[in-house]
Amino acid sequence: MSRTAVITPRCLSREDAAAYCGCDSLSAFDSWVRKGIVPRPIPGTQKWDRLAIDDALDRFRASSPSIQADPYLAWKAEQDANAR
């Protein structure tokens, strides 16, 4: 019996990165990149790092007064800062 592994790619195309972010168009995603909401592609490639996108959106959410920060993420950030 063979098992099929589901692999979630870490590097995303522009289209996949836009969909991952929930942007309804590529122009909206490009705007997010220009504004620094999400990072630029990996240098020398046309691919976006999924984990870098997650980090950028987490930082944006935490710094935006109009978006409620996740209490767990706030606690974790405090724990990480205290551990240093």
C-alpha positions in Angstrom: 0.0 0.0 0.0 1.5 3.4 -1.0 0.9 6.6 0.9 0.7 9.9 -0.9 2.3 12.7 1.0 0.8 16.2 0.8 3.6 18.7 0.4 2.9 22.3 0.9 5.4 24.3 -1.1 7.4 27.0 0.8 8.2 29.0 -2.3 5.2 30.4 -4.1 4.7 31.9 -7.5 3.3 35.5 -7.7 -0.1 34.1 -8.4 0.0 31.6 -5.6 1.4 34.2 -3.2 -1.4 36.6 -4.0 -4.0 33.8 -3.5 -2.2 32.8 -0.2 -2.6 36.4 1.0 -6.2 36.5 0.0 -5.7 39.2 -2.6 -8.5 39.3 -5.1 -6.1 40.5 -7.9 -2.5 40.5 -8.8 -2.5 44.3 -8.8 -3.7 44.3 -5.2 -0.9 41.9 -4.3 1.6 44.1 -6.2 0.3 47.1 -4.2 0.9 45.2 -0.9 4.5 44.4 -2.1 5.1 48.1 -2.9 3.7 49.2 0.4 5.9 46.7 2.3 2.9 44.8 3.7 4.4 41.6 2.2 8.1 41.1 1.2 9.5 41.1 -2.3 10.3 37.8 -4.0 13.4 35.9 -2.9 16.4 37.7 -4.5 17.3 36.3 -7.9 13.9 34.5 -8.2 10.3 35.1 -9.1 9.2 33.2 -5.9 7.9 34.3 -2.6 8.7 32.6 0.7 5.5 31.5 2.3 7.0 31.8 5.9 8.3 35.3 5.1 4.8 36.3 4.0 3.4 34.8 7.3 5.9 36.8 9.4 5.2 40.0 7.5 1.5 39.7 7.9 1.9 38.9 11.6 4.0 42.0 12.1 1.6 44.1 10.1 -1.3 42.9 12.1 0.4 43.5 15.4 1.4 47.1 14.4 -2.0 48.1 13.0 -4.3 49.7 15.5 -7.3 48.9 13.3 -6.6 45.1 13.4 -7.0 43.2 16.7 -3.8 41.3 17.5 -4.1 37.7 18.4 -3.7 37.4 22.3 -1.6 34.3 21.9 0.8 36.0 19.5 1.1 39.0 21.8 1.9 36.6 24.7 4.4 34.7 22.6 6.2 37.8 21.5 6.4 38.9 25.1 7.8 35.6 26.2 10.3 35.7 23.3 11.4 39.2 24.3 11.8 38.2 28.0 13.9 35.1 27.0 16.6 37.3 25.3 
